[in-house]
């Protein structure tokens, strides 16, 4: 802090150049923060997936259904603690295609929170769900998105599952659940399978997939193999896999998010490194005589090196930390596209990585100009403009 005025004066020497460099660094770290939030949106389910849960789906494709009768047979397999069926409903609110969200009929509401403890619902609301045939529970994010509250009657249409008598499906909101952990997806809409199965125009007795809770995560592979063996050579063969692998398969349909993120950011930071390095190199060249005067006044080579590095680090810190802060604020406001990215936030671990990158960028951009300033001879510097 002793030499802050001197460092700050160096940055103010060329205000336009410094401002443009700051803007470049700001944009780079804003992009870093937003891309990290997007990566978390695609992979949050993987990190929160239970090690004691399996997904059982049709062996050929997820879009092919399984008989609901499989649930009782899966429950009898050694090592299985609980089973719950799901079906992709694809509910649409107010007949507006953009108002779609994840909506699923579940076969046994009483076991839902036993298998998925990351969802929290007050006991009285769970009792209401068990008693109300048309009852549905909605996530906090979804309820806030549409302004729903307990007691509301919600009409939904489904392009996949029309009703027997036509018209919209009607549900009563009996509960609003929250997430036990940061990053839990609370944008879902869950309702009872019995109501769904009796009302749909086709596909009675079929479900999309099963969520299976196992007694011992260490025996997950054996239990999965036993489930698949149970239905081998049947018209509806199954594929059982850990929940994390199942969710990761969805993310990988878009591509390897991590590789894409690294590729984009590598290109961005390499460009910013050149910009910041060029700014610092020009600044040192323009102040050659001034640096010579500082050395003549008694500033040591190490102190001159430190001053130039501090200037470089201050430059990247002003732009980088502001960019990270802006990304944090944008992510804190929630997902800009909740129907596609229901989980959208910037984890603290990425903020820490960003701060480290800010420091690294400042040091790398300033090290070469700083070494040149350190090695500068007083006589050479003072007669340069003579």
Phi and psi in degrees as a GROMACS rama.xvg file:
@    title "Ramachandran Plot"
@    xaxis  label "Phi"
@    yaxis  label "Psi"
@TYPE xy
-61.0965  -35.7914  UNK-2
-108.152  20.8423  UNK-3
-61.4428  -40.9894  UNK-4
-60.8624  -39.4463  UNK-5
-67.3928  -42.9682  UNK-6
-64.5406  -44.4096  UNK-7
-64.7941  -36.0193  UNK-8
-63.6082  -35.3163  UNK-9
-64.2556  -38.006  UNK-10
-70.126  -34.0767  UNK-11
-79.8574  -3.62619  UNK-12
-60.8871  -45.6588  UNK-13
-121.515  90.5773  UNK-14
-63.3151  -41.3458  UNK-15
-65.4593  -45.7128  UNK-16
-63.2767  -43.6427  UNK-17
-63.6433  -40.8923  UNK-18
-63.6265  -43.5491  UNK-19
-66.2828  -37.3282  UNK-20
-66.5954  -43.484  UNK-21
-58.9006  -41.8239  UNK-22
-63.6279  -40.5663  UNK-23
-63.3657  -44.5357  UNK-24
-65.8838  -40.4131  UNK-25
-58.157  -49.3898  UNK-26
-62.4221  -39.8887  UNK-27
-61.219  -45.4142  UNK-28
-80.4123  -25.6282  UNK-29
-63.4764  -44.2684  UNK-30
-63.1741  -41.5339  UNK-31
-57.9173  -48.7523  UNK-32
-63.3614  -43.128  UNK-33
-69.1534  -38.1316  UNK-34
-66.6309  -36.3741  UNK-35
-65.6442  -38.1928  UNK-36
-65.2617  -39.6743  UNK-37
-66.1813  -41.8077  UNK-38
-59.6844  -42.9537  UNK-39
-64.2913  -34.5425  UNK-40
-62.5299  -37.5036  UNK-41
-81.8084  -25.8779  UNK-42
-113.982  0.30019  UNK-43
-59.7657  -38.6914  UNK-44
-62.4142  -32.144  UNK-45
-67.7776  -45.1423  UNK-46
-69.4779  -27.3177  UNK-47
-95.4202  -4.31072  UNK-48
-62.3062  139.647  UNK-49
-77.4507  134.799  UNK-50
-68.9146  -18.5045  UNK-51
-100.692  23.1761  UNK-52
-126.194  141.13  UNK-53
-119.163  154.898  UNK-54
-113.321  128.127  UNK-55
-113.59  116.297  UNK-56
-129.366  177.584  UNK-57
-65.0052  140.635  UNK-58
-63.6877  -32.221  UNK-59
-80.6895  -51.205  UNK-60
-160.178  152.546  UNK-61
-66.3438  -26.0971  UNK-62
-75.6636  -10.277  UNK-63
-92.0825  140.067  UNK-64
-90.8473  167.192  UNK-65
-123.418  154.662  UNK-66
-67.5703  141.643  UNK-67
-67.2803  -22.38  UNK-68
-66.2473  -15.8678  UNK-69
-64.8978  -23.2099  UNK-70
-59.5626  -46.0382  UNK-71
-64.9807  -35.6525  UNK-72
-72.4602  -36.2229  UNK-73
-67.1369  -37.7912  UNK-74
-61.1956  -26.6996  UNK-75
-83.8822  -9.41648  UNK-76
-73.567  131.641  UNK-77
-56.6518  134.68  UNK-78
98.485  -10.7082  UNK-79
-90.6173  128.212  UNK-80
-95.8645  -39.87  UNK-81
-159.524  153.731  UNK-82
-136.484  142.144  UNK-83
-143.371  136.085  UNK-84
-100.166  149.759  UNK-85
-130.86  155.951  UNK-86
-142.368  137.484  UNK-87
-74.7075  115.075  UNK-88
-93.1093  -33.7909  UNK-89
59.4465  52.6405  UNK-90
-67.4996  141.965  UNK-91
-124.701  128.746  UNK-92
-97.4528  136.148  UNK-93
60.1169  26.3564  UNK-94
54.4706  27.3291  UNK-95
-107.947  113.58  UNK-96
-53.3767  -32.8582  UNK-97
-72.8652  -14.0439  UNK-98
-92.3505  40.5059  UNK-99
-95.4629  160.285  UNK-100
-161.912  167.183  UNK-101
-67.7295  117.188  UNK-102
-135.529  135.361  UNK-103
-144.826  129.144  UNK-104
-78.57  138.17  UNK-105
-119.354  141.985  UNK-106
-76.6466  -27.7347  UNK-107
-143.274  88.6474  UNK-108
-55.9731  -29.6781  UNK-109
-64.2609  -28.2294  UNK-110
-95.6391  -5.79879  UNK-111
-58.108  -48.7754  UNK-112
-81.9715  -13.6991  UNK-113
-71.8133  -39.4894  UNK-114
-82.7234  -32.3306  UNK-115
-121.266  75.3547  UNK-116
-70.4109  -8.24589  UNK-117
-73.0519  -9.5977  UNK-118
-99.6789  135.429  UNK-119
-117.992  126.306  UNK-120
-137.868  129.867  UNK-121
-55.8914  147.202  UNK-122
-59.7127  -39.5263  UNK-123
-66.4792  -32.6958  UNK-124
-72.9698  -33.8046  UNK-125
-64.6717  -42.5616  UNK-126
-60.6648  -39.4995  UNK-127
-64.6787  -37.7569  UNK-128
-64.8573  -39.7941  UNK-129
-68.1823  -26.9455  UNK-130
-94.1518  -19.4321  UNK-131
-103.556  113.703  UNK-132
-63.1482  -37.2577  UNK-133
-94.0997  10.6126  UNK-134
-70.2529  150.515  UNK-135
-143.079  148.02  UNK-136
-112.133  141.253  UNK-137
-125.671  150.093  UNK-138
-73.4751  155.448  UNK-139
-58.5197  -42.5172  UNK-140
-61.9549  -43.5916  UNK-141
-66.8499  -41.4534  UNK-142
-62.2124  -40.8658  UNK-143
-70.3571  -31.9013  UNK-144
-61.0572  -42.1159  UNK-145
-108.002  1.76203  UNK-146
71.3439  29.3719  UNK-147
-79.6408  153.643  UNK-148
-142.576  164.961  UNK-149
-60.7736  133.38  UNK-150
102.609  -15.2641  UNK-151
-70.0748  147.719  UNK-152
-105.799  120.062  UNK-153
-111.198  118.388  UNK-154
-89.3626  131.96  UNK-155
-129.074  147.294  UNK-156
-113.35  154.986  UNK-157
-135.298  121.748  UNK-158
-69.469  -14.4224  UNK-159
-95.1783  -39.8511  UNK-160
-122.659  83.2245  UNK-161
-70.8852  156.461  UNK-162
-81.1211  156.447  UNK-163
-60.8406  -42.5421  UNK-164
-93.3225  10.816  UNK-165
74.9145  -179.742  UNK-166
79.1483  -172.658  UNK-167
-89.3083  153.08  UNK-168
-77.806  138.463  UNK-169
-117.842  131.69  UNK-170
-128.087  147.84  UNK-171
-105.66  123.348  UNK-172
-73.9943  112.246  UNK-173
-110.281  -7.24339  UNK-174
-162.378  150.876  UNK-175
-126.765  117.327  UNK-176
-98.8793  155.386  UNK-177
-118.092  171.81  UNK-178
-99.443  139.946  UNK-179
-74.9797  -23.3367  UNK-180
-128.95  156.214  UNK-181
-63.4386  132.752  UNK-182
96.5747  -6.15347  UNK-183
-66.8449  134.155  UNK-184
-74.339  113.396  UNK-185
-115.448  41.2082  UNK-186
-113.454  14.4179  UNK-187
-89.466  164.306  UNK-188
-135.064  113.754  UNK-189
-119.068  136.555  UNK-190
-141.658  178.745  UNK-191
-84.7389  137.141  UNK-192
-68.6783  -36.2455  UNK-193
-61.4299  -40.6332  UNK-194
-65.0136  -42.3437  UNK-195
-65.7976  -44.3943  UNK-196
-68.2748  -36.3331  UNK-197
-75.0116  -25.7029  UNK-198
-94.8084  -17.6923  UNK-199
-76.7673  151.933  UNK-200
-78.8079  -19.6833  UNK-201
-154.593  164.751  UNK-202
80.2764  21.9607  UNK-203
-58.0272  139.215  UNK-204
83.6053  5.15122  UNK-205
-113.559  150.302  UNK-206
-132.946  166.937  UNK-207
-81.3993  -51.7904  UNK-208
-161.016  172.908  UNK-209
-119.505  138.947  UNK-210
-100.366  125.017  UNK-211
-121.177  124.461  UNK-212
-95.4476  129.077  UNK-213
-107.365  157.15  UNK-214
-74.0537  -36.6341  UNK-215
-132.874  111.185  UNK-216
-56.973  -26.1088  UNK-217
-68.5387  -17.2958  UNK-218
-109.123  22.6002  UNK-219
-59.833  -42.707  UNK-220
-63.2774  -41.5553  UNK-221
-66.2153  -41.2967  UNK-222
-66.0444  -41.7231  UNK-223
-61.0769  -43.1229  UNK-224
-64.5341  -38.1374  UNK-225
-66.3939  -38.7981  UNK-226
-63.519  -47.709  UNK-227
-64.8458  -35.284  UNK-228
-66.8897  -32.4749  UNK-229
-61.1335  -33.1639  UNK-230
-112.684  15.2425  UNK-231
-64.992  142.994  UNK-232
64.9078  17.5004  UNK-233
-97.5562  166.903  UNK-234
-62.8931  -19.9876  UNK-235
-125.317  74.9635  UNK-236
-71.8096  153.188  UNK-237
-116.509  162.18  UNK-238
-129.799  117.887  UNK-239
-106.901  134.391  UNK-240
-150.558  157.704  UNK-241
-58.5577  148.241  UNK-242
-59.3645  -38.7468  UNK-243
-60.9189  -43.0213  UNK-244
-65.7524  -37.0235  UNK-245
-62.9376  -46.9292  UNK-246
-67.5892  -40.2086  UNK-247
-62.2383  -31.7568  UNK-248
-61.1406  -35.9276  UNK-249
-64.4231  -46.2661  UNK-250
-62.8331  -36.8723  UNK-251
-75.228  -10.6128  UNK-252
-65.053  -28.5005  UNK-253
-81.529  -34.4801  UNK-254
143.329  176.385  UNK-255
-75.8769  98.0286  UNK-256
-58.9599  -41.0002  UNK-257
-63.0956  -43.9205  UNK-258
-65.8862  -41.736  UNK-259
-61.2541  -43.466  UNK-260
-61.8909  -46.6057  UNK-261
-63.843  -40.5253  UNK-262
-63.1926  -45.608  UNK-263
-65.2298  -48.5136  UNK-264
-68.7608  -32.0339  UNK-265
-62.5674  -44.4756  UNK-266
-64.0336  -41.9707  UNK-267
-65.3157  -47.0138  UNK-268
-72.1507  -29.8143  UNK-269
-64.6935  -42.184  UNK-270
-64.4796  -43.5935  UNK-271
-66.2637  -34.5284  UNK-272
-61.4367  -42.7706  UNK-273
-64.4795  -41.6103  UNK-274
-64.4498  -50.0709  UNK-275
-66.4037  -39.5551  UNK-276
-63.312  -40.4604  UNK-277
-65.5934  -39.5003  UNK-278
-60.5283  -46.2039  UNK-279
-68.1506  -38.1256  UNK-280
-63.5976  -44.0218  UNK-281
-64.1756  -40.6647  UNK-282
-61.8457  -41.9954  UNK-283
-68.9703  -40.9958  UNK-284
-61.9976  -41.1098  UNK-285
-70.1976  -20.4344  UNK-286
-110.359  24.7428  UNK-287
-56.5932  -47.7275  UNK-288
-64.6012  -40.0941  UNK-289
-63.0448  -41.2678  UNK-290
-63.8696  -37.2688  UNK-291
-63.0902  -38.8221  UNK-292
-65.05  -42.0927  UNK-293
-59.5064  -43.4366  UNK-294
-65.9421  -37.957  UNK-295
-65.4346  -27.0136  UNK-296
-81.273  -6.98054  UNK-297
115.82  2.22922  UNK-298
-68.6164  127.286  UNK-299
-75.519  164.464  UNK-300
-59.5111  -41.7698  UNK-301
-63.5548  -36.6309  UNK-302
-70.0224  -39.1346  UNK-303
-63.5434  -42.5237  UNK-304
-58.1686  -44.9874  UNK-305
-64.8215  -41.0414  UNK-306
-62.4252  -43.4316  UNK-307
-66.7835  -41.395  UNK-308
-65.4695  -38.2324  UNK-309
-62.9113  -38.89  UNK-310
-62.9151  -44.0555  UNK-311
-64.4403  -43.8461  UNK-312
-67.2961  -36.9652  UNK-313
-64.9189  -39.4601  UNK-314
-60.4672  -49.6262  UNK-315
-71.8525  -31.7994  UNK-316
-67.6087  -42.2316  UNK-317
-60.7034  -45.7306  UNK-318
-76.4021  -44.617  UNK-319
-68.6029  -47.6284  UNK-320
-67.0727  -34.5341  UNK-321
-65.2015  -40.3158  UNK-322
-63.9464  -43.292  UNK-323
-63.0405  -40.8833  UNK-324
-62.799  -40.6903  UNK-325
-64.7585  -40.8722  UNK-326
-63.2445  -39.9839  UNK-327
-62.1542  -44.3984  UNK-328
-65.72  -40.7158  UNK-329
-63.4008  -45.2682  UNK-330
-66.5472  -33.7183  UNK-331
-67.3194  -21.2862  UNK-332
-78.5452  -6.50214  UNK-333
101.5  173.205  UNK-334
-68.9215  133.687  UNK-335
-72.6902  -20.5962  UNK-336
-132.698  75.9694  UNK-337
-61.5728  -25.2563  UNK-338
-73.2172  -21.4247  UNK-339
-106.096  -36.9487  UNK-340
-126.27  78.1795  UNK-341
-65.7819  -31.6835  UNK-342
-100.671  119.007  UNK-343
-149.554  101.5  UNK-344
-157.653  162.785  UNK-345
-104.083  106.874  UNK-346
-63.8014  150.739  UNK-347
-62.4105  -29.5142  UNK-348
-63.5942  -34.532  UNK-349
-75.3434  -31.1628  UNK-350
-63.1421  -43.3733  UNK-351
-61.3058  -42.0138  UNK-352
-62.7032  -40.731  UNK-353
-61.9191  -42.5957  UNK-354
-62.5031  -40.6669  UNK-355
-62.3725  -38.7673  UNK-356
-67.519  -35.6456  UNK-357
-59.0525  -49.2913  UNK-358
-63.8613  -44.0154  UNK-359
-63.247  -40.6556  UNK-360
-63.3296  -42.5477  UNK-361
-62.6005  -42.8402  UNK-362
-68.3173  -45.0476  UNK-363
-67.7761  -40.98  UNK-364
-67.1247  -29.9715  UNK-365
-100.843  -8.89258  UNK-366
-66.5601  -42.8113  UNK-367
-66.552  -51.3747  UNK-368
-59.182  -35.0933  UNK-369
-66.7204  -40.5763  UNK-370
-65.6301  -37.7199  UNK-371
-63.6183  -42.0902  UNK-372
-65.6317  -38.825  UNK-373
-64.3691  -39.1572  UNK-374
-83.6257  -5.94712  UNK-375
-63.2598  128.585  UNK-376
-85.9455  142.939  UNK-377
-60.3452  -47.1042  UNK-378
-60.5283  -42.6843  UNK-379
-65.3409  -40.8109  UNK-380
-68.1208  -40.3295  UNK-381
-76.3253  -25.9425  UNK-382
-97.5731  6.21243  UNK-383
-60.7974  -43.7616  UNK-384
-100.371  11.9377  UNK-385
